[in-house]
């Protein structure tokens, strides 16, 4: 690491130019290649996946996204069947059909099938807009043209809205406000911590260059594997947080060296050779935690894991190469003017913990039971909502109330019309057919609720279930017809469209199925995200359909939006113990090697699990229960995305490892020196709490700012990670962990003798270096000589224990 730092310092302009060239090259390649993200939650082998495969067989090539245009005639206006409204909307739909990217438009004014797209009260109607490509591949400009053309038809008592996953693309913020706010807050924190504008800008520049390169790399990665459309934003969220923090740690060590009297080059080389190694270790632990998702063997999560790991790798690389080059450029300006004047006047002085950090450390030592109990109680209370966690689809009713997708949802459900009765439902992200593996993914408004009552069609029309049957002979056809009749009288089913096995259609499509495949569209009484809809899926699979199949070779599979998400969630939950075991086990092994203690890894695992549970409690309260979600512009209540627990556990375990190693490494160093546990804990907490708190404030600011991204999934990550980091830094690492270590005493450092002999000895960071070279010509030679904390020559006894695994 020292050789790398020396090379980067000697060729700093070359290093800076190379990084900028790499960034420009990736950006150019990404601009030429374009995006190819895929929200394919299909899990091979699940029932919804088999349904999707059969529908694709019956309707080959129909993989474009389908959205809907909804219009509603208010009280006093002409009904949607009137000649005036029909003429206006027909002309509008013709214009939409001629727009680029639109494959077809299914009008309610065309044929018997179209009539199903008009509500029983004659006040609401919808048209199905089929795009040529999936939502993730559509240019936003093409979708916005559809929305603008539809909205032009409003007026004279007619209200027009648009819904669907493609339409939702127009509602996402096109600006980078969230990133800018996070960076601005980080800059303020850095300036307060350093007192130097130049030093406070370096971590930000380093992180921005690395994250920018990674974002372009993720765009290219989407062309070779399945990468979710939120992966670049997630990578940016993680990259800015860890990138700024990693650079902060290195700059802090560099400034310490300057204050101790080292020249600029020696201080920068020392910082990279010591803290840079620790940063590489910390980044490696984050990548290990992220890549733990690979054990789930899900294509969707594989892409997210590799994309996020790529971001972390590049932030580490920038921290140990670009950052030292920049440190060489700014020279002594890494210190504030007052620090430079003090250094010139009085020479070097040691850094000793004073003030609030020292007083807090002593306070924890005096009251470990009281403070530890209070911290544990707070964590427990925050974790309670986690027991109510509901994983599933989140439909468009969880969008902000002012959005056109939310209003289109409400009009279809019957809850957004000024003359409708109660209805409507809950929420979503608008993921439809192609997102869940073909047309069986559910689409948007398949079978209109001709059998419904009141305004609109009922909430279930926003996410119908698709039952797909493989038919072999006349007996199977008879059984399928009987199933249709049974479904019409099944609790929880609002309407059934269906299945002429020689000519079933989906969402008004004119394409007919093959003779050996039948398709039934079932509209539930409840919304796609409702638990009652999930219960209906389970009841159909375990009770209704098996009875219909009995005595025949008929095989019926349930697909659709809710079914696909439920299957995905079931797979995730089933594999979650293995995933958590792998991540926790690897983390404990690393801590066992670093600190040669059984207690330290076990406490770290417990603290990490507590942080995850408490942060999930907050996420459930805000997003699933809706506590304050509307005030934050995050829409109404809805289920938690099935993949959120896995990704958050990966990220949080990786980030928590940083703070754990940082805190305990200083305690371990003092323990080796004095064998006094109370002193070790007190000194370690006093000397590290300020940097932990500064790093945590930066991460919290970056993560929380992403709530403003306009993306519900990213907002979940932002709030969850911000809360977890806040609890980890301010409650766990600076209160509960030291309190427990005071209570456990020397048992903190217990390791069986046989295990001590068996474990390899590692050192995350080399021993502390000397602080004051006698002359510039001798700086590197003297800097390389190991020294004790007070500058005396370090003992060189071969029997001495290896250097402590100190992080910063």
C-alpha positions in Angstrom: 0.0 0.0 0.0 2.9 2.4 0.8 4.4 1.8 -2.7 1.0 2.6 -4.3 0.7 5.7 -2.3 4.2 6.8 -3.2 3.5 6.2 -6.9 0.3 8.2 -6.8 1.9 11.1 -5.0 4.9 11.3 -7.4 2.6 11.1 -10.4 -0.4 13.0 -9.0 -1.3 14.8 -12.2 -1.2 11.6 -14.2 -3.5 9.8 -11.6 -6.0 12.7 -11.7 -6.1 12.7 -15.5 -6.4 8.9 -15.7 -9.4 9.0 -13.4 -11.1 11.8 -15.3 -10.4 9.9 -18.6 -11.9 6.7 -17.2 -15.0 8.6 -16.1 -15.4 10.3 -19.5 -14.9 7.0 -21.3 -17.5 5.2 -19.2 -19.9 8.1 -19.7 -19.4 8.1 -23.4 -19.9 4.3 -23.7 -23.0 4.5 -21.6 -24.5 7.3 -23.7 -23.9 5.3 -26.9 -25.2 2.0 -25.5 -28.2 3.4 -23.7 -30.0 1.7 -20.8 -31.1 -1.9 -20.6 -32.5 -2.3 -17.1 -35.0 -5.1 -16.3 -37.4 -5.4 -13.4 -37.9 -9.1 -14.0 -39.0 -10.5 -10.7 -39.8 -13.9 -12.3 -38.4 -16.8 -10.3 -38.0 -19.9 -12.4 -40.0 -22.9 -11.1 -42.6 -20.9 -9.3 -46.3 -21.1 -10.3 -46.5 -17.6 -11.5 -43.4 -18.2 -13.7 -45.1 -21.3 -15.2 -48.2 -19.2 -15.9 -46.1 -16.6 -17.6 -44.4 -19.2 -19.8 -47.7 -20.6 -21.0 -49.1 -17.1 -21.7 -45.9 -16.3 -23.7 -46.5 -19.5 -25.7 -50.1 -18.4 -26.4 -49.3 -14.8 -27.1 -45.7 -14.8 -28.5 -43.9 -11.5 -28.9 -46.3 -9.4 -26.8 -43.7 -8.2 -24.3 -44.3 -4.5 -24.6 -45.6 -2.5 -21.6 -49.3 -1.8 -21.4 -50.7 1.3 -19.7 -54.1 2.9 -19.6 -55.8 6.2 -20.2 -58.8 6.7 -17.9 -61.5 9.3 -18.3 -64.3 10.2 -16.0 -67.4 12.4 -16.4 -68.2 14.2 -13.2 -71.6 15.2 -12.0 -73.3 17.5 -14.5 -71.1 16.3 -17.3 -72.1 14.1 -20.2 -71.6 10.4 -19.6 -68.7 8.7 -21.4 -71.1 7.0 -23.8 -72.4 10.3 -25.1 -71.6 11.2 -28.7 -69.6 14.3 -27.7 -67.3 12.5 -25.2 -67.0 9.5 -27.6 -65.9 11.8 -30.5 -63.4 13.7 -28.3 -61.8 10.6 -26.8 -61.8 8.7 -30.0 -59.9 11.5 -31.7 -57.5 11.6 -28.7 -56.9 7.9 -28.8 -56.2 8.0 -32.6 -53.6 10.6 -32.0 -52.0 8.5 -29.2 -51.9 5.4 -31.5 -49.9 7.4 -34.1 -47.3 8.5 -31.5 -43.8 7.0 -31.6 -43.4 3.9 -29.4 -47.1 3.1 -29.3 -48.0 -0.3 -30.8 -51.8 -0.2 -30.4 -54.7 1.3 -28.4 -57.7 -0.7 -27.2 -60.6 1.7 -27.2 -63.8 1.0 -25.1 -65.8 2.2 -28.1 -64.8 -0.7 -30.3 -66.8 -4.0 -30.2 -68.2 -6.1 -27.3 -64.8 -6.5 -25.6 -64.4 -2.7 -25.5 -67.7 -2.3 -23.8 -66.3 -4.0 -20.7 -64.0 -1.0 -20.4 -66.9 1.3 -19.4 -68.1 1.3 -15.8 -71.6 0.2 -15.0 -72.7 3.7 -14.1 -71.4 5.0 -17.4 -69.2 7.7 -15.8 -65.7 6.1 -16.2 -64.0 4.4 -19.1 -60.4 3.4 -19.9 -58.4 2.6 -23.0 -55.4 0.2 -23.1 -52.2 1.7 -24.6 -49.8 -1.0 -25.7 -46.2 0.2 -26.1 -43.7 -1.5 -28.5 -41.2 -2.1 -25.7 -41.1 -2.8 -21.9 -41.3 0.2 -19.6 -37.6 0.1 -18.8 -36.7 0.4 -22.4 -39.0 3.3 -23.3 -37.7 6.8 -23.7 -39.4 9.1 -21.2 -40.1 11.6 -24.0 -42.3 9.0 -25.8 -44.3 8.3 -22.7 -44.6 11.9 -21.8 -46.1 12.6 -25.3 -48.8 10.0 -24.5 -49.6 11.7 -21.2 -49.7 15.2 -22.7 -51.9 14.1 -25.6 -54.3 12.4 -23.2 -54.5 15.4 -20.8 -55.3 17.7 -23.8 -58.7 16.1 -23.9 -59.6 17.4 -20.4 -62.3 20.0 -20.0 -66.1 20.6 -19.9 -66.6 18.3 -17.0 -64.3 15.5 -18.4 -61.3 14.4 -16.3 -58.5 12.4 -18.0 -55.7 10.6 -16.2 -53.1 8.0 -17.1 -51.7 5.0 -15.2 -49.2 2.1 -15.6 -45.5 1.5 -15.0 -44.6 3.3 -18.2 -46.6 6.4 -17.2 -44.8 6.3 -13.8 -41.6 7.1 -15.6 -42.8 10.6 -16.2 -43.3 11.2 -12.5 -39.8 10.4 -11.4 -37.6 13.4 -10.7 -35.4 14.2 -13.6 -33.1 16.3 -11.4 -30.4 15.1 -9.0 -31.8 17.2 -6.1 -31.4 14.4 -3.6 -27.7 13.8 -4.4 -27.0 17.6 -4.4 -28.6 18.0 -1.0 -26.7 15.1 0.5 -23.4 16.3 -0.9 -24.1 19.9 0.4 -24.8 18.6 3.9 -21.7 16.4 3.8 -19.6 19.4 2.7 -20.8 21.5 5.7 -20.0 18.6 8.1 -16.6 18.2 6.6 -15.8 21.9 6.8 -16.9 22.0 10.4 -14.7 19.0 11.2 -11.7 20.1 9.3 -11.9 23.9 9.2 -10.3 23.8 5.7 -12.2 24.3 2.5 -9.7 22.4 0.5 -9.6 19.4 2.8 -13.5 19.3 3.0 -13.8 19.2 -0.8 -11.4 16.3 -1.3 -13.7 13.5 0.1 -16.6 14.9 -2.0 -14.5 15.1 -5.2 -13.2 11.6 -4.7 -16.6 10.1 -4.0 -18.3 11.9 -6.9 -15.7 10.7 -9.5 -15.9 7.1 -8.2 -19.7 7.1 -8.0 -20.0 8.7 -11.4 -17.8 6.1 -13.0 -19.7 3.3 -11.2 -23.1 4.6 -12.3 -21.9 4.6 -16.0 -20.5 1.1 -15.4 -23.8 -0.1 -14.0 -25.5 1.2 -17.2 -23.2 -0.9 -19.3 -23.6 -3.9 -16.9 -27.3 -3.9 -17.7 -26.5 -5.0 -21.3 -24.9 -8.3 -20.1 -27.0 -9.3 -17.1 -30.3 -8.6 -15.4 -30.0 -5.3 -13.6 -32.9 -3.5 -11.9 -33.7 0.0 -12.9 -33.2 1.2 -9.3 -29.6 -0.3 -9.2 -27.8 2.9 -10.4 -29.7 5.0 -7.7 -29.0 2.4 -5.1 -25.3 2.3 -6.1 -25.2 6.1 -5.9 -26.7 6.1 -2.5 -24.2 3.5 -1.1 -21.3 4.9 -3.0 -21.7 8.5 -1.9 -22.1 7.4 1.7 -19.1 5.1 2.0 -17.0 7.0 -0.5 -17.2 10.2 1.5 -16.6 8.4 4.7 -13.6 6.4 3.5 -12.0 9.6 2.2 -12.9 11.3 5.5 -10.9 8.7 7.4 -7.9 9.0 5.2 -7.9 12.8 5.2 -8.3 12.7 9.0 -5.2 10.5 9.4 -3.3 12.7 6.9 -4.1 15.8 8.9 -3.0 14.1 12.1 0.3 13.4 10.4 0.7 17.0 9.4 -0.1 18.3 12.9 2.5 15.8 14.2 5.2 17.5 12.0 5.4 15.2 9.0 5.9 16.7 5.6 3.0 16.5 3.1 4.3 13.6 1.1 5.2 11.6 4.2 1.9 12.3 5.9 -0.1 11.3 2.8 1.9 8.2 2.4 1.5 7.3 6.0 -2.3 7.9 5.8 -2.7 5.6 2.8 -0.3 2.9 4.1 -2.2 2.7 7.4 -5.8 4.0 7.0 -5.8 3.1 3.3 -5.3 -0.6 4.3 -8.2 -0.3 6.7 -10.4 1.3 4.1 -9.6 -1.6 1.7 -10.5 -4.0 4.5 -13.8 -2.1 5.2 -14.7 -2.0 1.6 -14.0 -5.7 1.2 -16.4 -6.4 4.1 -19.1 -4.4 2.4 -18.6 -6.3 -0.8 -18.6 -9.6 1.0 -21.9 -8.7 2.6 -23.4 -7.5 -0.8 -22.1 -10.5 -2.7 -23.8 -12.7 0.0 -26.9 -12.1 -2.1 -25.5 -14.5 -4.7 -26.2 -17.4 -2.4 -29.9 -16.8 -3.1 -29.3 -17.6 -6.8 -31.9 -15.1 -8.0 -31.0 -13.3 -11.3 -32.7 -10.1 -10.1 -30.6 -9.8 -6.9 -27.4 -11.0 -8.6 -27.5 -7.9 -10.8 -28.1 -5.6 -7.8 -25.3 -7.2 -5.7 -22.7 -6.9 -8.5 -23.8 -3.4 -9.4 -23.5 -2.2 -5.7 -20.2 -4.1 -5.2 -18.8 -2.4 -8.3 -19.6 1.0 -6.8 -17.9 0.1 -3.5 -14.8 -1.3 -5.3 -14.5 2.0 -7.3 -14.9 4.2 -4.2 -12.1 2.2 -2.4 -9.9 2.4 -5.5 -10.4 6.2 -5.7 -9.7 6.6 -2.0 -6.3 4.9 -2.1 -5.2 6.4 -5.5 -7.1 9.6 -6.5 -7.3 11.0 -3.0 -3.5 10.8 -2.2 -2.9 12.5 -5.5 -5.3 15.3 -4.5 -3.6 15.5 -1.1 -0.3 16.1 -2.8 -1.9 18.9 -4.9 -3.4 20.9 -2.0 -0.3 20.5 0.3 -0.5 22.1 3.7 -3.9 23.6 2.9 -5.3 20.3 4.3 -5.0 22.1 7.6 -6.9 25.2 8.5 -5.1 28.5 8.6 -5.2 28.5 12.4 -3.7 25.0 12.5 -0.9 26.1 10.0 -0.1 29.2 12.1 0.0 27.1 15.3 2.2 24.5 13.7 4.6 27.2 12.4 4.7 28.9 15.8 4.9 26.0 18.2 5.8 22.9 16.3 3.9 19.6 16.4 1.6 18.6 19.3 -0.1 15.3 20.0 -3.8 14.8 19.5 -5.5 13.9 22.8 -9.2 13.3 23.4 -10.7 16.2 25.4 -14.0 17.9 25.8 -17.4 16.2 25.2 -15.9 12.9 23.9 -13.8 12.4 27.0 -16.7 13.4 29.4 -19.1 11.1 27.6 -16.7 8.2 27.7 -16.4 8.7 31.5 -20.1 9.0 31.9 -20.7 5.6 30.2 -18.1 4.0 32.4 -19.8 5.2 35.5 -23.4 4.2 34.5 -23.1 1.2 32.1 -26.3 -0.6 33.4 -28.6 2.4 33.2 -27.4 3.5 29.8 -27.1 0.1 28.3 -30.7 -0.8 29.5 -32.0 2.5 28.1 -30.4 1.9 24.7 -31.6 -1.7 24.5 -35.2 -0.5 25.4 -35.1 2.1 22.6 -33.9 -0.5 20.1 -36.6 -2.9 21.2 -39.4 -0.4 20.8 -38.3 0.6 17.4 -38.0 -3.0 16.3 -41.6 -4.0 17.3 -43.2 -3.0 14.0 -40.9 -5.4 12.2 -43.1 -8.3 13.4 -45.9 -6.9 11.2 -43.7 -6.8 8.1 -45.7 -7.6 5.0 -43.7 -8.2 1.9 -45.6 -7.8 -1.4 -46.5 -5.7 -4.4 -47.1 -2.0 -4.0 -49.5 -0.7 -6.6 -50.2 2.8 -7.8 -52.4 3.9 -4.9 -49.3 4.4 -2.8 -48.1 7.0 -5.3 -48.5 10.7 -4.2 -52.1 11.8 -4.3 -51.4 14.5 -6.8 -49.8 12.1 -9.4 -51.7 11.1 -12.5 -51.0 7.4 -11.9 -52.5 7.6 -8.4 -55.6 9.4 -9.8 -56.0 7.0 -12.6 -55.9 4.1 -10.1 -58.5 5.8 -7.9 -60.8 6.4 -10.9 -60.6 2.8 -11.9 -61.1 1.6 -8.3 -64.1 4.0 -7.9 -62.5 5.9 -5.0 -61.4 8.9 -7.0 -64.6 9.9 -8.6 -66.6 12.8 -7.2 -69.8 10.7 -7.3 -68.6 7.3 -6.4 -69.1 5.3 -3.2 -66.3 4.0 -1.0 -63.7 1.8 -2.6 -60.3 2.1 -3.8 -57.5 0.7 -2.2 -54.0 0.6 -1.6 -50.9 1.3 -3.3 -48.2 0.7 -5.8 -45.3 1.2 -7.9 -47.2 0.3 -11.1 -45.2 -2.8 -12.0 -47.3 -4.7 -14.5 -47.1 -7.6 -17.0 -43.6 -7.5 -18.3 -42.2 -7.0 -14.9 -43.5 -10.3 -13.6 -42.5 -12.5 -16.5 -44.7 -11.9 -19.5 -48.4 -11.3 -19.9 -49.3 -13.5 -17.0 -47.8 -10.8 -14.9 -51.2 -9.2 -14.7 -51.1 -6.1 -16.8 -53.2 -3.3 -15.7 -56.9 -3.4 -16.2 -57.7 -6.7 -17.8 -61.3 -7.6 -17.3 -63.6 -4.7 -16.6 -65.9 -5.1 -13.7 -69.0 -5.6 -15.6 -70.5 -7.3 -12.7 -69.5 -4.6 -10.3 -71.6 -1.8 -8.9 -71.2 1.9 -8.3 -68.6 4.1 -9.8 -65.4 2.7 -11.3 -64.6 -1.0 -11.6 -63.4 -1.8 -8.1 -59.7 -1.8 -6.9 -59.0 -5.3 -8.2 -59.2 -4.2 -11.8 -55.8 -2.5 -11.2 -54.1 -5.9 -10.9 -56.2 -8.9 -12.1 -55.1 -12.5 -11.6 -54.3 -14.5 -14.7 -55.2 -18.2 -14.5 -53.5 -20.2 -17.3 -54.4 -23.8 -18.1 -52.8 -26.4 -20.2 -55.6 -28.4 -21.8 -55.4 -32.0 -23.1 -58.7 -33.2 -24.4 -62.4 -32.6 -24.0 -62.5 -33.5 -20.3 -60.1 -30.8 -19.5 -62.2 -28.2 -21.5 -65.3 -29.2 -19.6 -63.4 -28.9 -16.3 -62.1 -25.5 -17.2 -65.5 -24.2 -18.1 -66.8 -25.5 -14.7 -63.9 -23.7 -13.0 -65.0 -20.4 -14.6 -68.5 -20.9 -13.1 -67.0 -21.8 -9.7 -64.8 -18.7 -9.8 -67.8 -16.4 -10.3 -69.1 -17.6 -6.9 -65.8 -17.6 -5.1 -65.4 -15.3 -2.1 -63.1 -12.4 -3.0 -63.7 -12.5 -6.7 -65.4 -9.5 -8.3 -65.6 -10.7 -11.9 -64.3 -13.3 -14.3 -63.6 -12.9 -17.9 -63.2 -16.0 -19.4 -62.1 -18.6 -20.9 -63.2 -19.6 -24.3 -60.3 -22.0 -24.7 -60.2 -21.5 -28.4 -60.1 -17.7 -28.2 -59.3 -16.2 -24.8 -57.8 -12.8 -24.8 -55.9 -10.6 -22.4 -56.5 -6.9 -21.8 -58.6 -6.6 -25.0 -55.9 -8.1 -27.2 -57.0 -9.3 -30.6 -54.5 -12.1 -30.4 -56.1 -15.4 -29.6 -54.6 -18.3 -27.6 -53.7 -21.6 -29.0 -56.3 -24.4 -28.7 -54.3 -26.2 -25.9 -54.0 -23.2 -23.7 -56.8 -21.4 -21.9 -56.6 -18.1 -20.1 -59.0 -16.8 -17.4 -58.8 -13.3 -16.1 -60.0 -13.0 -12.5 -60.6 -9.5 -11.0 -60.4 -9.6 -7.2 -62.6 -7.5 -5.0 -59.5 -6.0 -3.3 -56.4 -4.1 -4.5 -53.3 -5.8 -5.8 -51.3 -5.0 -2.6 -54.1 -6.1 -0.2 -53.5 -9.0 2.1 -57.0 -10.3 1.1 -55.8 -10.5 -2.5 -52.8 -12.6 -1.4 -55.2 -14.8 0.6 -57.3 -15.2 -2.5 -54.3 -16.4 -4.5 -53.5 -18.9 -1.8 -57.1 -20.1 -1.7 -57.3 -20.5 -5.4 -54.1 -22.6 -5.5 -54.9 -24.8 -2.5 -58.6 -25.2 -2.6 -60.5 -24.0 -5.7 -58.2 -25.1 -8.5 -57.3 -28.6 -7.1 -61.0 -29.4 -6.9 -61.5 -28.4 -10.5 -58.4 -30.5 -11.6 -59.5 -33.6 -9.8 -60.0 -36.6 -12.1 -58.6 -34.8 -15.2 -55.2 -34.0 -16.6 -56.0 -30.3 -16.4 -53.2 -28.1 -15.0 -54.1 -24.6 -14.0 -51.5 -22.0 -12.8 -52.2 -18.7 -11.1 -50.2 -15.7 -12.3 -50.6 -12.0 -12.2 -49.1 -9.0 -10.3 -49.9 -10.1 -6.8 -49.2 -13.8 -7.4 -45.8 -13.0 -8.9 -44.8 -10.8 -6.0 -46.1 -13.4 -3.5 -44.0 -16.1 -5.1 -41.0 -13.9 -5.2 -41.4 -13.0 -1.5 -41.9 -16.7 -0.6 -38.6 -17.6 -2.3 -36.8 -14.7 -0.5 -38.2 -15.6 2.9 -37.4 -19.3 2.4 -33.7 -18.5 1.6 -33.3 -15.6 4.1 -32.0 -17.8 7.0 -29.2 -19.1 4.7 -28.4 -15.6 3.5 -28.3 -14.1 7.0 -26.2 -17.1 8.2 -23.6 -16.6 5.5 -23.3 -12.8 6.0 -23.2 -13.0 9.8 -20.8 -15.9 9.8 -18.3 -14.2 7.5 -18.5 -11.0 9.5 -17.9 -12.9 12.7 -15.0 -14.8 11.2 -13.3 -11.5 10.1 -13.7 -10.0 13.6 -12.4 -13.2 15.2 -9.3 -13.0 13.2 -8.8 -9.3 13.7 -9.4 -9.1 17.5 -8.7 -12.7 18.6 -11.8 -12.7 20.8 -15.0 -14.8 20.9 -17.1 -12.1 22.6 -16.3 -9.3 20.2 -17.8 -11.0 17.1 -20.8 -12.3 19.0 -21.6 -8.8 20.3 -21.1 -7.4 16.8 -23.5 -9.9 15.3 -26.1 -9.1 17.9 -25.7 -5.3 17.5 -26.0 -5.6 13.7 -29.2 -7.7 14.0 -30.6 -5.1 16.4 -29.8 -2.2 14.0 -31.4 -4.1 11.1 -34.6 -4.9 13.1 -35.0 -1.4 14.4 -34.5 0.2 11.0 -37.0 -2.2 9.5 -39.4 -1.2 12.3 -39.2 2.4 11.1 -39.6 1.4 7.5 -42.7 -0.6 8.3 -44.2 2.3 10.3 -43.5 4.9 7.5 -44.3 2.9 4.4 -46.5 0.0 5.4 -48.5 1.8 8.1 -48.2 5.2 6.4 -47.0 7.2 9.4 -46.0 10.5 7.8 -45.5 9.0 4.3 -47.9 11.5 2.7 -46.2 14.4 4.5 -42.9 13.2 3.1 -44.4 13.0 -0.4 -44.0 9.2 -0.4 -47.7 8.3 -1.1 -49.9 6.2 1.1 -49.4 3.0 3.0 -48.4 -0.2 1.1 -46.4 -3.4 1.5 -42.6 -3.5 1.6 -40.8 -4.6 -1.5 -39.8 -8.3 -1.2 -36.2 -7.7 -2.1 -35.7 -4.8 0.4 -34.8 -7.0 3.4 -32.1 -8.8 1.6 -30.4 -5.7 0.1 -30.7 -3.7 3.3 -29.2 -6.5 5.4 -26.3 -6.8 3.0 -25.6 -3.0 3.1 -26.1 -2.6 6.8 -23.9 -5.5 7.9 -21.2 -4.1 5.7 -21.5 -0.6 7.0 -21.8 -1.7 10.6 -18.5 -3.6 10.3 -16.7 -0.3 9.6 -17.9 1.3 12.8 -17.3 -1.9 14.9 -13.8 -2.3 13.7 -13.0 1.4 14.1 -14.3 1.5 17.7 -13.0 -1.8 19.0 -9.6 -1.7 17.3 -8.6 1.3 19.4 -9.9 -0.5 22.5 -8.0 -3.6 21.6 -4.8 -1.6 21.2 -5.2 -0.2 24.7 -6.1 -3.6 26.1 -2.9 -5.1 24.7 -0.9 -2.3 26.3 -2.4 -2.1 29.7 -4.6 -5.2 30.2 -7.1 -2.8 31.9 -10.5 -3.3 30.3 -12.1 -0.2 31.8 -9.3 2.0 30.5 -9.3 0.3 27.1 -13.0 0.9 26.7 -12.8 4.4 28.0 -9.9 5.5 25.9 -11.2 3.7 22.8 -14.5 5.4 23.0 -13.1 8.9 23.7 -10.6 8.8 20.8 -13.0 7.4 18.2 -16.4 8.8 19.0 -15.9 12.2 17.2 -14.8 10.6 13.9 -17.6 8.0 14.2 -20.1 10.7 14.7 -18.8 12.9 11.9 -18.9 9.9 9.5 -22.3 8.9 10.6 -23.8 12.4 10.1 -22.4 12.4 6.6 -23.9 9.0 5.8 -27.3 10.0 7.4 -27.4 13.2 5.3 -26.6 11.4 2.1 -29.1 8.5 2.8 -31.9 10.7 4.0 -31.6 13.1 1.1 -32.6 10.2 -1.3 -36.1 10.4 0.2 -36.5 13.3 -2.3 -35.6 11.1 -5.3 -39.3 10.6 -6.1 -38.8 6.8 -6.2 -40.6 4.8 -3.5 -38.1 2.0 -3.5 -35.1 4.3 -3.2 -36.9 6.2 -0.5 -37.3 3.0 1.5 -33.6 2.4 1.2 -32.8 6.0 2.1 -34.9 6.1 5.3 -34.0 2.5 6.3 -30.2 3.1 5.9 -30.3 6.6 7.5 -32.1 5.3 10.6 -29.8 2.2 10.8 -26.7 4.4 10.6 -28.0 6.8 13.2 -28.9 4.0 15.6 -25.6 2.3 14.9 -23.4 5.3 15.5 -25.2 7.2 18.2 -26.9 4.4 20.2 -25.0 1.2 19.6 -21.4 2.0 19.1 -21.1 4.9 21.4 -23.5 3.7 24.2 -24.7 0.1 24.2 -21.4 -1.5 23.0 -19.1 0.3 25.4 -21.7 -0.3 28.2 -21.7 -4.0 27.6 -17.9 -4.1 27.4 -17.7 -2.4 30.7 -20.0 -4.9 32.3 -18.3 -7.9 30.7 -14.8 -6.8 31.8 -11.9 -9.0 30.7 -14.3 -11.6 29.3 -14.5 -9.3 26.2 -11.1 -10.5 25.2 -11.4 -14.2 26.0 -10.2 -16.7 23.4 -9.5 -20.4 24.1 -5.8 -21.3 23.9 -6.3 -24.0 21.3 -8.2 -21.6 19.0 -5.5 -18.9 19.6 -2.9 -21.3 18.3 -5.0 -22.4 15.4 -6.1 -19.0 14.1 -3.8 -17.2 11.6 -2.5 -13.8 12.8 -3.5 -10.8 10.8 -3.1 -7.1 11.2 -5.6 -4.8 9.4 -3.2 -1.9 9.9 0.6 -1.7 10.5 1.9 -0.4 13.8 2.0 3.4 14.4 4.8 5.3 12.7 7.1 7.9 14.0 5.8 11.4 14.0 8.7 13.8 13.6 11.5 13.2 11.1 14.8 15.0 11.8 15.2 16.4 8.3 13.5 16.2 4.9 16.3 14.0 3.5 15.7 11.4 6.2 11.8 11.6 6.4 11.0 8.3 4.7 13.7 6.4 6.5 12.6 7.6 9.9 8.9 7.4 9.1 9.4 3.7 8.3 10.8 2.9 11.8 8.2 1.6 14.1 7.5 3.8 17.1 5.4 3.7 20.2 2.6 6.1 20.8 5.0 8.5 22.6 7.7 8.4 19.9 10.2 6.0 21.5 11.5 3.1 19.5 9.1 0.2 19.5 10.3 -3.1 21.1 11.4 -5.7 18.6 11.2 -8.8 20.7 10.3 -11.8 18.5 8.0 -13.0 21.3 6.0 -9.8 21.2 2.4 -10.2 20.1 1.5 -9.0 16.6 0.4 -5.4 16.2 -3.2 -4.5 17.0 -5.8 -4.5 14.3 -6.3 -0.7 14.6 -8.4 0.8 11.9 -7.7 4.5 11.9 
